[in-house]
Amino acid sequence: MSEERPVASPCVHVCALDEDDICIGCQRNVAEITRWGRMDNPERREVLQRCHQRAEAKGILL
């Protein structure tokens, strides 16, 4: 059985934090960005879901 590929980073190379310390490009917070490389796929999927929710709340389409 082959190993699952890592979930890709949502980084879009627009790296700047808003007033809530959320990246305006990918919608991750500082802790999520810092830990991304050490997360397993289930954790990464949870982060992506939170990013999507943050984007929706701000009216941003990812």
For each residue, the residues with C-beta under 8 A, 3 or more apart:
1:
2:
3:
4: 41
5:
6: 41 44
7: 41 44 45 48
8:
9: 26 36
10: 26 27 28 47 48 51 62
11: 15 25 26
12: 25 26
13: 25
14: 23 24 25 26
15: 11 23 25
16: 23 24 25
17: 21 22 23 24 30
18: 21 22 23 24
19:
20:
21: 17 18 29 30
22: 17 18 27 28 29 54
23: 14 15 16 17 18 26 27 28 29 33
24: 14 16 17 18 27
25: 11 12 13 14 15 16
26: 9 10 11 12 14 23 33 51
27: 10 22 23 24 50 51 52 54 55 60 62
28: 10 22 23 32 33 36 47 51
29: 21 22 23 32 33
30: 17 21 33 34
31: 34 35
32: 28 29 35 36 47 50 51
33: 23 26 28 29 30 36
34: 30 31
35: 31 32 38 39 43
36: 9 28 32 33 39 44 47
37:
38: 35
39: 35 36 43 44 47
40: 43 44
41: 4 6 7 44 45
42: 45 46
43: 35 39 40 46 47
44: 6 7 36 39 40 41 47 48
45: 7 41 42 48 49
46: 42 43 49 50
47: 10 28 32 36 39 43 44 50 51
48: 7 10 44 45 51 52
49: 45 46 52 53
50: 27 32 46 47 53 54
51: 10 26 27 28 32 47 48 54 55 62
52: 27 48 49 55 56 62
53: 49 50 56 57
54: 22 27 50 51 57 58
55: 27 51 52 58 60 61 62
56: 52 53 59 60
57: 53 54
58: 54 55
59: 56
60: 27 55 56
61: 55
62: 10 27 51 52 55
